[in-house]
Each structure stands twice: as structure tokens, then as C-alpha cells.
């Protein structure tokens, strides 16, 4: 949580954090500023001191909403630094940051965060290192950085915002289920009242529309994939493909608050009209593993243990997994879970790798998403919910939704 940041900075021997970019779709900046409209900003967080936000002068009112000490970048007019840098724009921007660091008496190790054009910022910070030898600029690994570790656990406000985003997500899922069910089956395909075949692309366009109408956004787009595409976990689905009766559809939706705030992540697998026996069998295996793993997840244990458990359960049912063959493209081919918050994928990690030392903590918000994939058989099945590890150690699905496999339509 945010109140852990100073201690985490001390553990990492960091004197300051320096964050660049806008507050929109920039998790490191948004984590401090919240959902305000600032662009091209700098945020300086010294250890044991409150942040200072350096903002575009036209955004002074928005910057003030953060409650932080704010300073206009007009006070560090880049024009005078351009003259000093003899027209070198990257060096001029480095001189501006140098002046900020000197004014706030920053020395020692400074960790860099944020979003921007990589080439420009590489040049700026390379100049800065040469201009300010008393500062050591640090690029932390995203797995173990101070802000990654702080964001692993959420406070009450964050939980409430993720839950609200979940309610929006489920409302859209209901919209989609109702839309599909309003069609009918004809000659093996889903058609409207005029007999026109419904396509994957039409459904995805409506998903994005309904997300927007409910006051959220879908920056990475939904996954709505059928048949072989459903057997490839991150295939978004072929927009031109007609929706077929009886073939599994993996519907994965992960919208966020408008402007790049908190995300929610949710998946269901549906068959339109009916489910063939082999799909029902695979679905039942996924459902059973979901139930067993959900009951087993408890805080205080290494996260990777739950990935191992998932692999063991699937292998007991006769499915290949990445535990036995890391390159397998059939069976269970991905991780059980991931943290979620200001990014769709954040800590804690559940990968079964030696570098993963994450321990599941109360206050984390994670997904639980076992799945099985057989692309050559045109089958993919995944069930996913976003869950909160409550302070009492119990798991709570933030927003419940049925796990029915079959969506009934007329004509089946």
C-alpha cells in the first residue's frame, strides 16, 4: 500500500522516486496523483517526504486536485536551458530536471518510473547522469521495484474502486449474454431475425460500445474467440468469423476506469445452444480445478505453490501442463493467476520460477483463472474471476456471476 512506500524505499536504499509522463494510463503516476488531467508532468517523491508535482501551467487546477505541493514548469522555463545547452533539446530537458533535483536537495539513488518516448528519455537521463554525478539513476526491475511491491496490497478505497469496476464489467457481460440469446440458430450458425449471420466482430464492437456507455473504457480490447482461436489463450478472435452453434467461445473482458484507472478481469466460456460431450468434459475438469484451487489459496504461502498445485491437479486428470513441458501448446499452458489494479497484470506473481519470491498477502487482489486449450480440436476453456484476499485471509470474489457453459437460443 502507499503507506509502505517509505519503508520500501529505505530497504532499497533509495533517496527518491522520479516519475514522468501524464496521469492517464501511466500506473506509476496515477498511483500518486489519482485520476486527474495532467500531462507531461514530473513527480518527485523523496523518502519520508510528501510528493511534489511539477505540472504544465495550463493544468494548475487539475494538479491542485492531487493535494500535493505543486509547482508550475514555467518556473523551470525550458527556453533558458536550451540556450545553456546550445540548442540541444535533450540536454536542455536534462538541465531542467537537474535544477529540480538541486532545488530539492536530491542526492544518492533515484529510481525512475513513468511513460514517455523511450529514445528521448534515454537521451535526457544519459545527459543528467553526466551533469549530476551525485545522483545515481536507478532502473528497478518491474518484478521487484518499490512501486510494484507497494501496489501488491490494496487499501479500502482501491478495493471499492475495483469492485465498482467489476459491477460495470458484469453488467456488460449480461448485455452480451442477452444479445447472443436474442438471436437464433440456423444451419449451425447464430443469426438475427432477418437471417443475417452474427460475426465475432459485431459482438466485439458492441462490447466496446456497452463498456463506454457504462462509463468505462476497454483500452486493450476484449477477447471473444471461438474454435481454434479459443484454443490459443490470448487470441482476440477473428472479427470476420461467424458465430457457430456448439463451439466453445472464450470471452475475456478487462476494462478499466476512464483515463487508465483501476481494472477488472473476468472470463467465461460459453457454447451457444448446446455443448458437445468432449467440451463438457473439458469444462468440468476446468471447473473442478477452479473449485479446488480456490479453496486452497491462503495468504502466507508462496504464490508459485498454487501454480504447482494447479498443474498437479490437471495432470491427475490426464492433461499436459507447462510443469512437465514448458513449451506445450495443449492442455494447461499459462499461469493460474496474477495481481490486478492500475494494470491488468501486476504483482503478485504466480509463475513457478526460482526468481518468483512473492508471498500471497492479505489485501491483494488477484485473478483465479485455470484453463485448458486444445487448438487442434477447436477447444479452449477458461474460467476467471477477480478475487480479494481479505484481511481475515479468506478469498472473496468481488462480483459473482454464473458459470453456466451453455447459452440457450431459439432453434436448438
ZIMO-V61528 format. One record per helix or strand of 2 or more residues. SS is the DSSP state (h for helix, s for strand). FROM is the first residue (numbers start at 1). TO is the last residue. Records with the same first field share a line. If there is no record, write none. Layout:
# ZIMO-V61528
SS = FROM-TO + FROM-TO
This chain:
# ZIMO-V61528
h = 2-11 + 27-33 + 57-64 + 73-76 + 78-84 + 89-103 + 118-131 + 146-151 + 156-181 + 200-213 + 227-231 + 277-296 + 303-316 + 375-377
s = 16-21 + 41-46 + 52-55 + 69-72 + 108-114 + 135-138 + 184-186 + 189-191 + 216-217 + 223-226 + 248-253 + 256-257 + 266-272 + 331-332 + 364-368 + 371-374 + 379-382 + 384-389 + 395-397 + 406-407
